[in-house]
Amino acid sequence: MPRKLPNTLYLSLVTVDPDSAVPLYRQIYQGLRDAIIAGRLTAETKLPSTRDLATIWGVSRNTLRNAFDQLIAEGYLEAIVGRGTFVAEARMRQPALQAVDNGERIRPISNIGHYLEPFGRNVRHARSRGNAFAVGIPDKQTFPHEIWNRIVNRCQRRQQSTTYSREFKGIPALREAIASYLISARGVRCSAEQIDIVPGAVSGMLVTTLALLNPGDQAWLENPSYINIGGLINYRGAEVVPVPVDCQGLDVQAGIDRAPNARLAYVTPSHQYPLGVTMSLARRQQLLGWAADNHAWIIEDDYDSEFRYDGPPITALQGLDTDQRVIYVGTFSKVMFPSLRLGYVVLPPDLVDVYTGVKLPMTLHAPTLLQAAVAEFMLEGHFVRHIRAMRKHYQACRDALITAVARHLAGAITLGAHDCGMHVVGYLAAEFDESTVVNAANKLNIAITPLSNDYLAPPKKAGIIIGLANVRPDEIDGYIAQLAAAIL
């Protein structure tokens, strides 16, 4: 029996970028081919008409026909007169059977390899940008390095054993310190037994997706969002369902309309990345209700919520969860320094064993020396004092940016939500081209990034993401004045 997917889901299968050097038909060809290879489009699935897909992706029908012709020629699709276009049987489309593509020999790789190759390509072709206003990079100068170095040296002298640590979940002292902090500062309800220490928050989310998702499952992802999370979901062979974000955060009803039976939702409710909005209480309750009713899971990424400037920090979504559906993820990299590479996951009690079992063969264990040092840094009160100091410092940066943009770029850039976090979105006026602004900034050693890159599906808003943390308040006006001179 032919299978037909809702037309809206094709938004998540192919990203069409008219500014890319890759021809549009080739982008569509590659996106559909990858979806077929990975199993997101299964055999006998009937594709929408070229007219419908042209409207969905904003391209001409001729562009669609060129992509379809290539896929049909290579055996990925099958056109049946009077019936439409279908995904061909798997035996017709094994990539290993192809010898040549554009003159290059194809080497057999896994479905996961096909999914994630674009991420590797992005890393390889990443341009060297400046440092000012880089997103996610905390201020280094105000970190208490002397105190930290003294603690690290003390912990190193204490360590007697050179054998592998058997604390797969992290050393007890750090897990207990994190639990105590999260209970008091973030309203999280947990014990040390529910906490797992990982070498970076993304590592924890990788284990989580492997533990909770099956290939073919659907997962909600905020649109726009931190695109690496989409890579994790693709890695699992699951389907990303982009869900729009508005001034109240994730549009839960839109997610229900698009994929009511999704198994997972990824959200940044306290400070949405990248738009900076906070999810309203009504939306939080609606999301938790959907998860409870549908036996779904929620990953709450609480990456920089400590830095709220207009009022106290918002209580974590996990603290409102009475049905144990939320997996809470945090990181020390943005609060302390990136090279620390320490994150943590707070699991519902009934997921601890499943998660640990999935993690064990992956050897995603953080160095015990750094764990011990962070534990002492927290237990001696330095961590909370550092957060208070940085909140005051970043607020000064935020205020300086607001003043500088109003002075030099009024009418050209409108700042988005800015009551929390380490970055602000600047929305561009219609007459400004996003890539032109970003390129001009990079030439000035200003590392702003394009907002449109973080959208998983159209419509995309043009803008720039401005990091607040690694520029001194007294330097901000000068940088913004230079940018204004370059683009106005």
C-alpha positions as CSV (number, residue, x, y, z in Angstrom):
1,M,0.0,0.0,0.0
2,P,1.6,3.3,-1.0
3,R,2.5,5.6,1.9
4,K,1.9,9.4,1.7
5,L,3.4,11.9,4.1
6,P,1.9,15.3,4.9
7,N,3.3,17.9,2.6
8,T,4.5,20.0,5.5
9,L,7.0,17.3,6.6
10,Y,9.0,17.8,3.4
11,L,10.2,21.1,4.9
12,S,12.4,19.1,7.2
13,L,13.8,16.8,4.6
14,V,15.4,19.4,2.3
15,T,16.9,22.8,3.1
16,V,17.0,25.0,0.0
17,D,19.5,27.8,0.3
18,P,19.3,30.2,-2.7
19,D,22.6,31.8,-1.7
20,S,24.5,28.6,-1.8
21,A,27.0,27.8,-4.5
22,V,25.3,24.4,-5.0
23,P,22.6,24.6,-7.7
24,L,19.0,24.4,-6.3
25,Y,18.2,21.2,-8.2
26,R,21.3,19.6,-6.7
27,Q,20.3,20.7,-3.1
28,I,16.9,19.1,-3.6
29,Y,18.5,16.0,-5.2
30,Q,20.9,15.5,-2.3
31,G,18.3,16.2,0.4
32,L,15.8,13.6,-1.1
33,R,18.5,11.1,-1.8
34,D,19.8,11.3,1.8
35,A,16.3,11.0,3.2
36,I,15.8,7.8,1.1
37,I,19.1,6.3,2.0
38,A,18.5,7.0,5.7
39,G,15.0,5.5,5.6
40,R,13.1,8.7,6.4
41,L,11.5,8.2,3.0
42,T,10.6,4.5,2.7
43,A,9.9,2.4,-0.3
44,E,6.5,3.0,-2.0
45,T,6.1,6.5,-0.4
46,K,4.3,8.7,-2.8
47,L,5.8,12.1,-3.2
48,P,3.7,15.3,-3.6
49,S,3.4,16.8,-7.1
50,T,6.1,19.0,-8.4
51,R,3.7,21.9,-8.2
52,D,3.2,21.3,-4.5
53,L,6.9,20.8,-3.8
54,A,7.8,23.8,-5.8
55,T,5.6,25.9,-3.6
56,I,6.9,24.3,-0.4
57,W,10.6,24.9,-1.2
58,G,10.1,28.1,-3.2
59,V,11.7,26.9,-6.4
60,S,10.5,26.5,-10.0
61,R,8.9,23.4,-11.3
62,N,11.7,23.0,-13.8
63,T,14.2,22.9,-10.9
64,L,12.0,20.1,-9.3
65,R,11.9,18.2,-12.6
66,N,15.7,18.3,-12.9
67,A,16.1,16.9,-9.4
68,F,13.5,14.2,-10.0
69,D,15.0,13.2,-13.3
70,Q,18.4,12.6,-11.6
71,L,16.8,10.6,-8.8
72,I,14.8,8.5,-11.2
73,A,17.9,7.9,-13.4
74,E,19.8,6.7,-10.4
75,G,17.0,4.4,-9.2
76,Y,16.0,6.3,-6.0
77,L,12.5,7.3,-7.4
78,E,10.1,5.6,-9.8
79,A,7.6,7.5,-12.0
80,I,4.4,5.7,-12.8
81,V,2.3,7.2,-15.5
82,G,-1.1,8.2,-14.2
83,R,-0.2,7.5,-10.6
84,G,2.7,9.8,-9.6
85,T,6.2,9.5,-8.3
86,F,7.2,7.0,-5.7
87,V,10.3,6.0,-3.7
88,A,11.8,3.0,-5.4
89,E,12.4,-0.4,-3.7
90,A,15.6,-0.5,-1.6
91,R,17.3,-2.9,-3.9
92,M,17.3,-0.3,-6.6
93,R,19.0,2.4,-4.6
94,Q,21.9,1.0,-2.6
95,P,24.6,3.7,-2.8
96,A,27.3,1.0,-2.9
97,L,26.0,-0.1,-6.4
98,Q,26.8,3.3,-7.9
99,A,30.3,3.5,-9.3
100,V,30.4,7.2,-10.4
101,D,28.8,10.4,-9.3
102,N,30.0,13.6,-11.1
103,G,33.2,11.7,-12.1
104,E,34.1,10.7,-8.6
105,R,34.2,7.2,-7.2
106,I,31.7,6.6,-4.5
107,R,32.9,4.7,-1.4
108,P,30.3,2.8,0.6
109,I,29.4,4.6,3.9
110,S,26.7,4.1,6.5
111,N,23.4,5.9,6.6
112,I,24.7,7.8,9.6
113,G,27.7,8.9,7.5
114,H,25.4,10.2,4.8
115,Y,23.4,12.1,7.4
116,L,26.3,13.8,9.1
117,E,28.7,14.3,6.2
118,P,27.3,17.9,5.7
119,F,28.3,18.7,9.3
120,G,31.8,17.5,8.7
121,R,32.0,19.5,5.5
122,N,30.9,22.6,7.3
123,V,33.7,22.1,9.8
124,R,36.2,21.6,7.1
125,H,35.1,24.7,5.2
126,A,34.5,26.9,8.2
127,R,36.0,30.4,7.7
128,S,38.3,31.9,10.1
129,R,36.3,34.8,11.7
130,G,37.1,37.4,14.2
131,N,36.5,37.1,17.9
132,A,34.5,40.1,19.0
133,F,30.8,39.3,19.7
134,A,31.4,35.5,19.1
135,V,28.4,33.6,20.3
136,G,28.7,31.3,23.3
137,I,32.2,32.4,24.3
138,P,32.3,33.6,27.9
139,D,34.4,36.4,29.2
140,K,37.9,35.1,30.1
141,Q,39.4,38.0,31.9
142,T,37.1,38.1,34.8
143,F,37.2,34.4,35.6
144,P,39.0,33.7,38.9
145,H,42.0,31.9,37.4
146,E,44.2,32.0,40.5
147,I,41.5,30.4,42.6
148,W,40.8,27.8,39.9
149,N,44.5,26.9,39.4
150,R,45.0,26.5,43.2
151,I,42.0,24.1,43.4
152,V,43.2,22.1,40.4
153,N,46.7,21.7,41.8
154,R,45.3,20.7,45.2
155,C,43.1,18.0,43.6
156,Q,45.9,16.8,41.5
157,R,48.1,16.2,44.5
158,R,45.3,14.3,46.1
159,Q,44.8,11.9,43.3
160,Q,46.7,8.7,44.0
161,S,45.2,6.2,41.6
162,T,46.2,6.0,37.9
163,T,43.6,3.4,37.0
164,Y,40.5,4.1,35.0
165,S,37.7,5.7,37.0
166,R,34.8,3.4,37.8
167,E,32.5,6.4,38.3
168,F,30.8,6.1,34.9
169,K,28.2,8.7,35.9
170,G,30.7,11.1,37.4
171,I,32.3,11.5,40.8
172,P,29.8,11.6,43.7
173,A,31.1,15.0,45.0
174,L,30.4,16.8,41.7
175,R,27.0,15.2,41.3
176,E,26.0,16.1,44.8
177,A,27.3,19.7,44.3
178,I,25.3,20.0,41.0
179,A,22.1,18.7,42.6
180,S,22.4,21.1,45.5
181,Y,22.9,24.1,43.1
182,L,20.1,23.1,40.7
183,I,17.6,22.7,43.5
184,S,18.3,26.1,45.0
185,A,19.1,28.1,41.9
186,R,17.0,26.6,39.1
187,G,14.1,24.9,40.9
188,V,15.1,21.5,39.5
189,R,13.8,18.5,41.5
190,C,16.5,15.9,41.6
191,S,19.0,13.9,43.6
192,A,22.6,13.2,42.9
193,E,21.7,9.7,41.6
194,Q,19.8,11.2,38.7
195,I,22.8,13.2,37.5
196,D,25.2,12.1,34.8
197,I,28.4,14.0,34.0
198,V,29.5,14.2,30.4
199,P,32.2,15.8,28.3
200,G,30.0,18.6,27.1
201,A,26.2,19.0,26.9
202,V,25.9,17.7,23.4
203,S,27.5,14.4,24.4
204,G,24.7,14.0,27.0
205,M,22.0,14.8,24.4
206,L,23.6,12.3,22.0
207,V,23.2,9.5,24.6
208,T,19.7,10.7,25.3
209,T,18.6,10.5,21.7
210,L,20.1,7.1,21.3
211,A,18.3,5.9,24.4
212,L,14.9,7.3,23.6
213,L,14.5,7.4,19.8
214,N,14.1,4.6,17.2
215,P,14.8,5.1,13.5
216,G,11.8,6.6,11.9
217,D,10.5,8.3,15.1
218,Q,9.6,12.0,14.9
219,A,11.2,14.7,17.1
220,W,10.1,18.3,17.5
221,L,12.9,20.8,17.1
222,E,12.5,24.6,17.7
223,N,12.6,26.5,14.4
224,P,15.0,28.3,14.5
225,S,17.2,26.2,16.7
226,Y,20.7,25.0,17.6
227,I,21.2,23.1,14.4
228,N,23.6,20.5,15.9
229,I,20.7,19.0,17.7
230,G,19.1,18.3,14.4
231,G,22.3,16.4,13.6
232,L,21.9,14.2,16.7
233,I,18.3,13.3,15.7
234,N,19.4,12.5,12.2
235,Y,22.2,10.4,13.6
236,R,19.6,8.3,15.2
237,G,17.7,8.0,11.9
238,A,14.8,9.8,13.4
239,E,12.8,12.6,11.6
240,V,13.2,16.2,12.6
241,V,9.9,18.1,12.7
242,P,10.5,21.9,12.7
243,V,8.2,23.7,15.1
244,P,7.9,27.5,14.9
245,V,8.9,29.8,17.8
246,D,7.1,33.1,18.5
247,C,7.2,35.6,21.4
248,Q,5.9,33.0,23.8
249,G,8.5,30.3,22.8
250,L,7.8,27.0,21.1
251,D,4.3,26.9,19.4
252,V,3.1,23.7,21.1
253,Q,-0.1,23.6,19.1
254,A,1.8,23.8,15.8
255,G,3.9,20.9,17.0
256,I,0.8,18.9,17.8
257,D,-0.7,19.7,14.4
258,R,2.4,18.7,12.6
259,A,3.4,15.6,14.5
260,P,1.1,14.7,17.4
261,N,2.8,11.4,18.0
262,A,6.3,12.6,18.1
263,R,8.5,10.8,20.7
264,L,10.7,13.8,21.7
265,A,10.7,17.5,21.9
266,Y,13.9,19.6,22.2
267,V,13.4,23.0,23.8
268,T,15.4,25.9,25.3
269,P,12.5,27.4,27.4
270,S,14.4,29.8,29.7
271,H,16.3,31.5,26.9
272,Q,15.4,30.3,23.4
273,Y,18.3,29.8,21.1
274,P,18.8,31.9,19.0
275,L,15.8,34.3,19.4
276,G,16.2,34.9,23.1
277,V,12.5,34.6,24.1
278,T,11.2,32.9,27.2
279,M,8.6,30.2,27.0
280,S,5.4,31.4,28.7
281,L,3.9,29.5,31.6
282,A,0.9,28.5,29.5
283,R,3.1,27.0,26.8
284,R,5.2,25.2,29.4
285,Q,2.1,23.6,30.9
286,Q,0.8,22.7,27.4
287,L,4.1,21.1,26.4
288,L,4.2,19.1,29.6
289,G,0.6,18.0,29.1
290,W,1.3,16.9,25.6
291,A,4.3,14.8,26.7
292,A,2.4,13.2,29.6
293,D,-0.6,12.4,27.4
294,N,1.5,10.9,24.6
295,H,4.2,9.3,26.6
296,A,6.8,11.5,24.9
297,W,10.0,13.0,26.3
298,I,11.3,16.5,26.5
299,I,15.0,17.6,26.4
300,E,15.3,20.9,28.2
301,D,18.6,22.6,27.2
302,D,19.3,25.2,30.0
303,Y,22.5,26.5,28.4
304,D,22.8,30.0,29.8
305,S,19.7,30.8,31.9
306,E,21.8,31.9,34.9
307,F,22.3,35.2,33.3
308,R,18.9,36.9,33.6
309,Y,19.1,40.7,34.0
310,D,15.6,41.9,34.5
311,G,14.3,39.9,37.4
312,P,15.3,36.6,39.0
313,P,16.1,33.5,36.8
314,I,13.1,31.6,35.4
315,T,12.4,28.3,37.1
316,A,13.4,25.4,35.0
317,L,10.7,23.5,33.0
318,Q,11.9,20.3,34.8
319,G,10.7,21.8,38.1
320,L,7.1,22.0,36.8
321,D,7.2,18.4,35.5
322,T,5.0,16.1,37.7
323,D,5.1,13.2,35.3
324,Q,8.9,12.7,34.9
325,R,9.0,13.5,31.2
326,V,11.8,16.1,31.2
327,I,15.5,15.4,30.7
328,Y,17.4,18.5,31.9
329,V,20.8,19.3,30.3
330,G,23.3,21.9,31.5
331,T,26.9,22.9,30.9
332,F,29.8,24.5,32.7
333,S,31.4,25.6,29.5
334,K,29.5,28.8,29.1
335,V,29.5,29.7,32.8
336,M,33.2,29.0,33.4
337,F,35.2,28.5,30.2
338,P,34.7,26.4,27.0
339,S,37.9,24.3,27.2
340,L,36.6,22.7,30.5
341,R,34.3,20.5,28.4
342,L,32.0,19.5,31.2
343,G,28.2,19.1,31.1
344,Y,25.6,17.2,33.0
345,V,22.2,15.5,32.4
346,V,19.5,15.2,35.0
347,L,17.4,12.1,34.2
348,P,14.0,10.9,35.4
349,P,14.7,8.1,37.9
350,D,13.3,5.4,35.6
351,L,15.6,6.4,32.8
352,V,18.9,6.3,34.7
353,D,19.7,2.6,34.0
354,V,18.7,2.8,30.3
355,Y,20.8,6.0,29.8
356,T,23.8,4.6,31.6
357,G,23.6,1.3,29.7
358,V,23.6,3.2,26.3
359,K,26.5,5.5,27.5
360,L,28.9,2.8,28.7
361,P,30.2,1.5,25.4
362,M,30.6,5.0,24.1
363,T,33.3,5.9,26.8
364,L,31.9,9.4,27.1
365,H,33.5,9.9,30.5
366,A,34.9,13.3,31.7
367,P,38.3,13.5,33.4
368,T,38.0,12.9,37.1
369,L,40.6,15.6,37.9
370,L,38.4,18.4,36.4
371,Q,35.3,16.9,38.0
372,A,37.0,17.0,41.4
373,A,38.1,20.6,40.8
374,V,34.7,21.8,39.7
375,A,33.1,20.1,42.7
376,E,35.4,22.0,45.1
377,F,35.0,25.2,43.1
378,M,31.2,24.8,43.7
379,L,31.4,23.6,47.3
380,E,33.6,26.5,48.4
381,G,31.1,29.0,47.0
382,H,33.3,30.3,44.1
383,F,30.8,29.1,41.4
384,V,27.9,31.1,42.8
385,R,30.1,34.2,43.3
386,H,31.4,33.9,39.8
387,I,27.9,33.7,38.3
388,R,26.8,36.8,40.3
389,A,29.9,38.7,39.0
390,M,29.3,37.6,35.4
391,R,25.6,38.4,35.6
392,K,26.5,42.0,36.5
393,H,29.3,42.1,33.9
394,Y,27.1,40.8,31.1
395,Q,24.3,43.1,32.0
396,A,26.8,46.0,31.5
397,C,27.7,44.5,28.1
398,R,24.0,44.2,27.2
399,D,23.3,47.8,28.2
400,A,26.3,49.1,26.2
401,L,25.1,47.2,23.1
402,I,21.6,48.6,23.3
403,T,23.0,52.1,23.6
404,A,25.5,51.6,20.8
405,V,22.9,50.1,18.3
406,A,20.5,53.0,19.1
407,R,23.3,55.5,18.5
408,H,24.9,54.1,15.3
409,L,22.4,51.6,13.7
410,A,18.9,53.0,14.5
411,G,16.6,52.0,11.7
412,A,19.0,49.4,10.3
413,I,19.0,46.9,13.2
414,T,16.3,46.2,15.7
415,L,17.3,44.1,18.8
416,G,15.2,41.2,19.8
417,A,14.6,39.9,23.3
418,H,17.5,40.9,25.6
419,D,16.5,40.3,29.2
420,C,18.6,37.1,29.6
421,G,21.6,35.2,28.2
422,M,24.9,35.7,26.5
423,H,23.6,36.8,23.0
424,V,21.1,39.1,21.4
425,V,19.5,38.8,17.9
426,G,19.6,41.9,15.7
427,Y,16.8,41.9,13.1
428,L,17.9,43.6,9.8
429,A,15.8,46.2,8.0
430,A,14.4,45.0,4.6
431,E,17.0,46.9,2.6
432,F,20.0,45.1,4.2
433,D,21.3,41.8,2.9
434,E,22.2,39.4,5.7
435,S,25.3,37.9,4.1
436,T,26.7,41.3,3.1
437,V,26.4,42.5,6.7
438,V,28.0,39.4,8.1
439,N,30.9,39.5,5.7
440,A,31.5,43.2,6.4
441,A,31.5,42.5,10.1
442,N,34.0,39.5,9.8
443,K,36.4,41.8,7.9
444,L,36.3,44.0,11.0
445,N,37.2,41.1,13.4
446,I,33.5,41.0,14.4
447,A,32.3,37.4,14.7
448,I,28.5,37.9,14.3
449,T,26.7,35.0,12.7
450,P,23.7,34.9,10.3
451,L,20.3,34.2,11.9
452,S,18.9,32.5,8.8
453,N,21.4,29.6,9.2
454,D,19.6,28.4,12.3
455,Y,16.3,28.0,10.6
456,L,15.4,24.4,9.7
457,A,12.6,25.4,7.4
458,P,11.1,28.6,5.9
459,P,10.0,31.2,6.4
460,K,13.4,32.4,7.6
461,K,14.0,35.8,9.2
462,A,17.1,37.8,8.2
463,G,19.3,39.0,11.1
464,I,22.5,38.6,13.0
465,I,23.3,36.9,16.3
466,I,25.5,39.0,18.5
467,G,27.4,37.5,21.4
468,L,27.6,39.7,24.5
469,A,30.2,37.9,26.6
470,N,33.6,38.3,25.1
471,V,33.8,42.1,24.5
472,R,34.4,44.6,27.2
473,P,31.6,47.1,27.8
474,D,33.8,50.0,27.0
475,E,34.8,48.4,23.6
476,I,31.3,47.8,22.3
477,D,30.5,51.3,21.0
478,G,33.7,51.3,18.9
479,Y,32.9,48.0,17.3
480,I,29.3,48.9,16.5
481,A,30.5,52.3,15.1
482,Q,32.9,50.5,12.8
483,L,30.1,48.1,11.7
484,A,27.8,51.0,11.0
485,A,30.4,52.8,8.9
486,A,30.9,49.6,6.8
487,I,27.2,48.9,6.0
488,L,25.4,52.2,6.0
